[in-house]
Amino acid sequence: MTFLRMGRRSGRAPRRRGVAMIAALGAAGALAVPALAQSFSEPAPLLELRDGIQRDVEAAAEELPAPSGAALVDIAGIDDRLAPLENGVRQQLIDSRAALSVERLDHVAAAYDGAALNAGVAQRLEATVPEGTRRAVAAFYASPLGRKLMGLESEAVAALQEPNTRYTAEILAMSADLDARPEREALLTRIAKAMDARTVNRLMMQATTSAMLRGIALAQGDAVSDDQLDVEVDRELDQVWDLVEEFDRLTQAWMYREAEDAELDAFLTFLEGEEAQAFVSAANAAISERLSAASLEFGDRIAAAKAE
């Protein structure tokens, strides 16, 4: 799992993040990252990982070009989180029976165009995240542990694309595993907190819930103010939020099921560090900014559709 992904279905084919990261770094990065990855020694005994990971990442980061904002969006999994939002909003409008033509429906939903959202976040990250922080993030995911975590993520995302209820059953079965391993659950809880995953999940669900409520109001010919909408969105989310967080907790445990406790502990050494926390804060701020702008644009577009 990278910084911001909690294993939700993205609605498109998953990519191998290691390859995508190298491509996003540009020509200089494409040459540097494979060499950097080779420069890491094979993983030390697991109990030694925590002591060595931060030191090794700091040393390796000095050799890596600072990745662009677009590369950071890819490394952190932000692109796969934001890309399906447009289709999610469109489906909510359809389900709410909003009286919109196909052309108008597409225009309204495109307020959440994934490419535009990602470009805006990338631009913001490049402007606000220092080069040293960018290098540290890229260096961690070039390390053996970082590559392993990316591999686990890719496998989990690929599985979640399949229309197979077996994976849902496996995810739900993680509850008993966590109950039997309180130390493991404590590690995963710290990871979720360090990633501030709740913030991103809430922002994403606010967008789709808002689309649903605006669509219903449009279908019924009702007027709804922005203040009313905010209250209704929060009410709807509060009703299901415990279930959402529980499923996210179990999905995270399922995604990391093949990672050793010591590996997760070493990941936390990096993730709770100053550079990673600076990136998480900047990324969440950038996502919030872009989603807020998209929400305003969505409101304008649906208001225009209602006036027609």
Helices and strands as residue ranges (DSSP letters): H 17-39, H 46-61, H 69-75, H 78-82, H 85-95, H 102-109, G 110-112, H 114-128, H 131-142, H 144-161, H 165-172, H 174-180, H 182-195, H 197-220, H 226-255, H 261-271, H 274-307
